[in-house]
Amino acid sequence: VQLQASGGGLVQPGGSLNLSCTASVRTSEFYAVGWLRQAPGKEREGVGCVSTVGGRSYYSNSALDRFTVSVDNAKNTVYLQMNSLKLEDTAVYYCALDNYLCGPSMGEYWGQGTLVTVSS
C-alpha cells in the first residue's frame, strides 16, 4: 500500500487548505479512509476519518466543525478540507487507510505526509 499526500504549504491563521492523497490500492476495498497528523514534538494523532460503507465518520475535538474528510473511490483519492486554520494545526499530515477502524486509533496503513504550516 502506497499513500502519497500533497497540497500542504504555508497558510495564514483563518485560511483554508485542501489536502489530497492518492492511494496505490482501491480505497473502496478498505473499511475507512482518513487523516493523521504529527505536530513538532508531539505524537501522531488521528484527525478524522470516514467509512467507505455505512456512513460512519469520526473527527477529533480539534478538527470537528472545521475539517472534512472525503473520498473519491473512482480516483482512489482521499481529501482533507481544512477551514479556519489555527497556529496549532501546524503539522505533517498523513492520509491513512484501515480495514477495521474509523476512530481516533485508525491508521493501519499510512504513507508519506505533507507539511502544513499555519503562520502569520
ABEGO torsion letter per residue (X at the ends): XBBBBBGBEBBBBGBBBBBBBBBABBAAABABBBBBBBBBGBBBBBABBBBABGGBBBBBAAABGABBBBBBAAAGBBBBBBBGBBAAABBBBBBBBBAABBBAABGABBBBBBBBBBBX
